[in-house]
Amino acid sequence: MADATTPGPVRALLAISWPLIATYSLQAVIGVTDTWFAGRISADALAGLGAQTFLNLAVFVLLGGVAFAVQAPVAQAMGAGQTHVARGYLPAGLLAAACTLPCFMVLAWAGPWLFALWQLPAESAGQAAEYWQPRMAGGITVVLLFAVSSYLAGLGNTQGSLWANLAAAVANVPLNQWLIFDAGLGLAGSAHASTLANLIGVAVGLAWVARAGWRSSFAGLRGRTAELWHTGMPIGVAAAADVLAMALFQLMMSHIGPAEGAATLLLLSLTGLAFWPALGLATGSATLVGHALGAGQPHQVGPLVRASLWLMAGWMALVGAAMVLAGPPLLAALLGSDAGPAGQAALALATSLLGLVAAYQVLDAINLGSAFALRGLGDVRWASAVNTVCSLLLFVPLAAWLSLDALGTGVPAMGWGVWGGWVAAALLSAVLAAAFHARLRWVLRGLQSVSAARRPA
């Protein structure tokens, strides 16, 4: 068996992953674009956009699970040389995405009621609903783009996935200008711009599919669509649990005080610099693992997985070291020169936490890499269940107990402030890394046993 540190798996991972790294990084660009345009409308528009950002993302990843599920079976079919089977997952993915439309329409209708429950200021609540309703009504386009991108990634055509998402990101800028200001639609125009941009991305992605010579394959469409819902919903639930847990974490830190909330936001911004490339590597490894498994070469899976874990942990460690060394001036630049006493307190808190956050990132790399390797192997339900339970039922209560002074009336807590919250985040990553890595080792041992049994005497 080849060693994980040999150039083979490393080169293969880097070759397939660099477009995915760029693709995921574009998501941050789109978010910044929408925020910048909202800020040009008014402070209320910016507050309305911010009030529903985490909930918006949670909905997209929850319902987008059926699209994320396309990647693994396509990769396994391509590895087995069953191109006709792989082709069948494109229409199935698009149909599964179309089936999310009723959910999005109900969420769009419920927007005003939802934000009234949050007891936001009237102007902010109105702006939040103004964006939310058309964004949810066009939410199916997000899942369609996920489906096309996942199909291309499963084929190993990650450059096609990059161009589809790049087209959406580029189109989003002039569409925002046109619909928000020229057409006078305000914040709703930003939501419509995102929908149209996603449709452009879908069209570009389908053009890449056609360029690769796709021929229609609709046999077994209903069964494949049901399969995607069966495997995709656990993926979506786990991803949504992650988003909601981090949203609650941010709210908790903000509840302690403005300095704690600002420090956490600054640190989450820095960790995003490390997370997106790691996610690209994890997605690329899931494709290569699926190819190896489909090709009946399970002996290649171990070296690929080890290479991906080393690359991801090494990247996270490198960024973590850079954060510790260069973090203070970078944090100060993000905060601005006129932050005032609260800003200086936030800067001091964030700086004191850089070492802990760097360790958290390395653990998160093992967690993320193991989870995506399991996805490539088709083992999603166990990992999704563990991730959901740990995020919502372990991390959130633990973060509250460690960070707050009290839990309700008369229930004591540790009161460690923002330090307690980040200790809880590091412990969550450690638990998930240990659980996922143990599960992965167990699955790989099973593959090795099967491979040894098939070997001729």
N, C-alpha and C positions, 0 to 999 in steps of 0.2 A: 504494500500500500504506500502511495506517495505521501511524503510528509507535507503538513499544511503550510510549511514555510517555503516550499519550493516555488519557483516563479510561476508554474502552470496555473494553479487556482487563483493566485493573486492577480496575475495578468488578466485572466478571464473575468474575475470580479470587477476589476477596475474598468475593463473595456465595456462591460455591459452596464455598469453602474453610473458612469460619469454623466450620461444624459439624464438619468433619473435624479441624480443630485441636483442638476440644473433645473429639472422639472419641479421638484419639491421647493426649491429656493424661490421659484416664480410665485408660489402661493403667498410668500411673505411680501413680494412686490405688489401683488394685487391688493392685499390688505392695506399696505401703506398708501396705494393709489386712492382707494375708497376713503380712507381716513383724511387724506390731504384735501380731496374734493369736498368732503363733508365739512371740514374746517373752514373752507372758503364760503360755505352757505351761511352758517351761523354757529355760535357756541351751543345752542339748543340742538341743532342738527348733529353736531359732533357727540354731544351727550346721548342723544337718541340712538345713534349708531353704536356707541360703546355699550349702551345698556343691554343690547341684545346680541352682541358679537359672539360670546361664548355659547349662548343658546342656539344661535344660528348655526355655528360650527357643529354643535352636538347633533342637531337634526340632520345635517348633511352627511356626517360620518355614520350615523345610525342607519339611515335609509340607503346610504352609499355602500353599505356592507355587501349588498347583492351584486354590486359592480366590482368591488375589490375581489370577490370570490372567483371572478373569471380567470384571474392570472394562473392559479395553480393547476386546474385541469387542462388549460391550454398548454402550459409548459410541459406537463406530463405527456400529453398527446403528441407534442412535437418531439419530445425525447424518444418516444416509441415509434416515430416515423409515421404516425397516423394523422397526416395533415388534414384529411377530410373530417376527422373527429374534432380537431382543433378549430376548424372553420365553423363548425356548428355552434360554438360558444359565442360567436359574435352576435348573431341574431337573438340567441337566448339571453345574452347580457343586455341587449337593447330592449328586449321585451320585458325582462325583469325590471329594468329601469322605468319603463313605461307604466308598469304596475304600481309604482310609487306615487303616481299622479294624484289619486284620491287622498292619500295621506297629506300631501303637500297642500291640496286645496282646503282641507279641513283646518290645517294649521294656519293658512292664510286668513281664513274666515275668523279664527279665534284670536287673531292678533290684538285687537283693542281690548278684549276681555282679559287677555293674558297680561298685558302691560298695566292694566288697571289694578290687577292683583299685586303688582310690585310696588304700588304706591309711589311711583315716580312723580316729580313735578309735572304739572299738566302739559307744558310745552315739550318737555323731553319725552313724555309718554306719547304725545301726538306724533312727534318726529320718528320715534321708534316704530310705531304702528305704520306710519307712512312708508318706511323702508321695508319693514317686515312683510307686509301683505304682498306687494309685487315680487319680493325676493322669494317668498315661499311659493307663490303661484308659478314662478319660473324655475323652481328648485329642481324639477325633473331634468333640466338641462345640465345641472351639476352632475347628477348621477349618470346621465348619458355620456358625458365627457369622461367620468371615472371608468365607465364600461369600455369605451374605445381605448383609453390609455392602458387599462389593465390587459386588454386583449393584445395590444401591441407589445406590452412588456412581457406577456407570456410567450409570445412568438420569439422574443429576444430582440425585437425591433424597437429598442428603447429610444433611438433617435426619432422615430416617428412619433412616439409619445411626447418627446421634448418639443417637437415642432407644433404639435396640436396645442399644447399648453402655452407655448410661446405666442402662437397666433392669438389665443384668447387674452393673454396678458397685454399684448401690444394693442389689440383692438379696444380693450377696456378704457384706454386713456381718451382717445377722441370721442368715443361713445358717451363717456361721462360728461365731457365738455358740451357736447351737442344736446344731450337729453336734460341735463341739470340746468344749464344756463340758456342755451340757444332756444330750446323748446319750452323752457320755464317750468319743468316738472319738479324741481327741487330734489329733495332726498329720494323721492320715488324714482326719479330719473336715474340715479346711481344704481338702484336695484334693476331697473330695466336694462341699463347698460351692461351689467354683469350677465344677465340672461342672454342678450344678443351676442356678447363676447364668447360665452360658452358655446352657443350654436356655431359660431365661426370656428372655434376649436374642434368641435365635433366634425364639422365638414372637412377641415384639414386632416384630422385623424383618419376619417373614412377614405380620403384621397390617398393617404399613405397605404391603407389596407388594399385599395384597388391597384395601386402601383405594384404591390407585392403579388398581384395576380389572384386575388380572392375570387373564388367561384361559389355560387350559392350552395348552401348545405343546410337545409331546413328539416332534415330527417331527425326525429326524436326531439323536436323543438320544445314540446310541452314538458317532457321529462327533464331536459337540461335546465329549463327555466325553473322548475320545481327544485332541482338540485342546487341551483344558485341561491334560491331563497333559503333552503335548508342549511347550507354551509355559510351563507353570507350574513344572515341575521346575527349569529353569535359574534362574527367579526365586527359587525356594526355596533352591537350592544357593548362590546368591550371597548371599542374606540370612543363611543359616546360616554361611557363611564369614566374613561381617562379625562376627557374634556370637562365633564361636569365636576369631577373631583378637583381638578386644577382651578376651575371657576370658584368652587366653594373655598378652596385654599386661599385664593386671592381675596375673596370677600372677607374671610376670617382675619387675614392680616390687616386689611383696611379697617376692620372693626376695632382692632387693637389701637390703631392710631394712624394718622396720615404718613408719618415717617416709615412705619412698618409696611404699610401698603405700597408706598412708593419704592422702598428698598426691594420688596418682592417683585414688583413690576420690572425694575431695572435688571434684577438677576434673571428673571424669565426671558427678558430680551437678549441677554448675553448667552443663555443656554440654547436659544434658538439658533445661534450661529453654529453650534456644534451638532444640534439635533438633525437639521435638514440633510446635511451630507451623510450622516449615519443612517438616516431613514432610506436614502438612495442606495447605500450599500446593502442594507437589509433587504430591500425589495429586489435588487439584483441577485442576491444570494438565493432568495426564494425561487426565482426563475431557473437558475442553474441547478438547484437541488431538484426541482421538478423535472428538468431535462434529463438529469442523471437517473432519477428514479424511473421515469418513463422509458428510458433506453435500456432498462434492466441492468444497470451498472451501479448497484447500491454501494460498492466499494469506493466510488468517487464522492459519495455524499459527505463522509467524515472529513476528508481533506478540505472540501469546499466550506463546510460549516466552520471548521477550525480557522481557516484563512479569514473568513468574514468576521469572526469574533475577534481575532487578533487585530485586523485592520480597524474595526469599529472601536475597540477598546483603546488601541493606540492613538486613533484620531481624537477620541474624547480626552485621553490623558494629555495629549499635546495641547489641545485647546484649553484644558483645565490649567496646565502649567502657564500658558500664555495669559489666562485670566488672572492668576495669582500675581504674575509679574507686571502685566500691563493693565490690569483691571481698574485700579484706582483712577488713573487719568481718563480711561475710556468711560467709566461710570460718571466721572465729573463732566465729560463732554456731553453725554446723553442727558444729564440733568440740567445743564445750562449754568451760566455764570450768575444769574440773578435768582437763584433758587430760594434764598432766604434761610432762616434758622431751621425750619422744618426740612428743607432740602439738604442742608448740611448734616442734619441728624440722619436722614435717609442714606446719604452717601457714606457716613461712618458705619451705619449698620450693614449696608451692602458690602462694604470693603471687608468688614470683620468676618463675613460669611463666605468669602471667595474660596477658601480652602475646603470647607464642607461641601459647597456646591460643586467644586471640581471632583471630589470623591464621588458625589452623587451621580455625576455624569458618566464616570467609568462603569459604575454598577448598572446604570441605565443602558449602556451599550450592550452589556451581556444579556440583560433582560430583553432588549429590543431584537438583538441578533438571534437569540434562541427562539423567540416567539415567531419571527418570520421564517426561520428554518423549519419550524414545526408546520407553519402554513404551507410551505413548499412541499412538505411531506404529506399534506392533506389532513394533518392532525390539528384541527382548529377548535373544536368544541371544548375540549378540556382546558386548553390555554385561555380561551375566551372567558370561560366560567371562573377560573382562578383569578384572572385579571380584574373582572368585574367585582367579584366579592372583595378582593384585597383593596381595590381602589376606593370603593364606596363604604364598605363595612369595616375595614381596618384603618386605612389611611385617614379618612375624614374624622372619625372619632378620636384617633390617636393625635392628629394634628390639633384638634380642639382641646384635648386634655393637656397636651404639652405646652400649648401656646397661651391659652386663656387663663384668667385668674379663677374663674368659676364656671361650672357647667349648670346653668339654671339656678334655681333658688337653693342655696345651702349645699350644693355639690362641689367639693373642692377640686381644684385642678393645679397643675404644676406652675403655670404662670411664667413660662420661659420666654414669652413673646415670640418675635420672629425667629429666634434661634430654635424654639421648640417646633415651629412649623417646618423648618428645613431639616431638622433631625428626623421628623416623621417622614418627610419625603425621601430622605436617604434610606431609612429603614424599609420603606415600601419597596424601593428599588432593589435593596439587598434581598428581601423576601422573594420578590418576583424573579430576580436573577437566579437565586438558588433553586426555586421551584421549576422554572422553565428549563434551566440547564440540566437538572436531574431528569426531567421528563425527556429532554432531547437525548441525553446519554442512554436512557432506557430504550427509546425508539431506535437509535443507531445500533445498539447491541442486538436488537431484534433483526434489523436489516443484515447485520454481519452474520447472524446465525442462519438466516435464509440463504444468503449468498454462499456460505460454506456448505450448506446442505445441497445446493445445486451444483457445486463443483464436482467434476468427475473424479473418481478415486484414482 
